[in-house]
Amino acid sequence: MEEKNNKKTIWAWCMFDWANQSYNMVITSTIFPAYFVAVTANAKTHDMVSFFGHQYVNTVLSNYILGLSYLIVVAILPILTSIADYRGNKKLYLQLFTWLGSLACAGLYFFKPGSALEIPMICFGLASIGYCGGFVFYNSYLPQIATVDQQDAVSAKGFIYGYVGSIVVQLICFLVVLKPEYFGIKDDSLPARISFLIVFFWWIGFSFIAFKLLPKGVPNAGSHNYNVFTGGFKELAKVFGKIRKMPLLKRFLSAFFFYSVGVQTILLVAANFAAKELHMPDDSLISIILVIQVVAVPGAMITAAASSKYGNAKTLAGLVAVWTSLCLTFYFISSSQQFYVAAVIVGVVMGGVQSLSRSTYSKYLPENIPDTASYFSFYDVTEKLSIVVGLFCFGYVESLTHEMRDSALALDCFFAVGLVLLIALVIAENKTARVAASIKG
């Protein structure tokens, strides 16, 4: 059994976050969204684009592609996690998904203005699949490498590494995009496309630290009496059956699904909103996203401290209350200055809610379970389904009204439901604690 709380192993785990957040920053948050909107904008056709013979609003298409990629992840991960549990080789799948995602980012280098959208958008989708798929196996390492009392801190540390790494790679790309003359670049589209190559090298390069130092996994063949290709779905059903008998975990996952619809969707569409609705230039957009990443670091640290003092459920309820208010303000934002203020607040609560959600789920799990990949597969399926719902809801509302603000208003309903469910979780936790205290007394 791998020694828990090993500093070198935890560092290697955190370095995977350092590596793959380059995708999240450049491809989903800053340069690619701005580049995509710029090269597909057409006022005469109301930004309509052609994709395999069908017409879509450009930002609706990108949301649908992202949503479809998450849906594919949901469909294939039960099979992969079943095989990973059976053979104890989840690190292999961590590597496969990382190579898929990073190579797809490299493929975006060939996306030039005037290019047909089919191949670039397929690469965009594959990059998302690689990122999301790798994260499932990455998350499942948390209970394997850290004891329960250290999981909040280790989870927060991973996110902090991710934020700092994304800031560094974004600054490198920032220099290429805003000062192309320093590198003798005269093609207007080349700086953004070079950024996609930088993501490839950064993502796969630093991931080798995790590939080398993380444990392989623990084989669990003895507990599987069925075909591993169908067993993942049976394993999810088995996990679901166990979760239904865990009242607090069941309540948490219900709340997690609803507030994740809002959190994850906002993070994925914020750049498109700023570029399309507020017409923010690339340098302003990149700058504010960098600020978000910077303030997310102390935000994650403050959240970890707050959870130690007030408990995970109460802290999450407070964070989601802030998110609920923030999402409502996006409907009324009309200037870049207002967007800056909202974005800074998003940065403070962004890392906290993601880090604390992961560690809260880990804490609710039974101790010393060998098949953590299956349990975290259920967690990730829940999260990915919430993203699918959020992206398709956001895209569908925009396709009906041609207003991204209306889509933001629809998202706020999910935040409100999640907040109510978290409050119910806090009440249930307090009741459980009182019952336990009376029994001991």
Helices and strands as residue ranges (DSSP letters): H 7-23, I 24-29, H 31-40, G 43-45, E 48-51, E 54-57, H 58-87, H 90-107, G 108-110, H 118-139, H 142-145, G 148-150, H 151-178, G 180-183, H 190-213, G 221-223, H 228-243, H 247-277, H 282-310, H 312-330, H 336-364, H 372-401, H 404-440
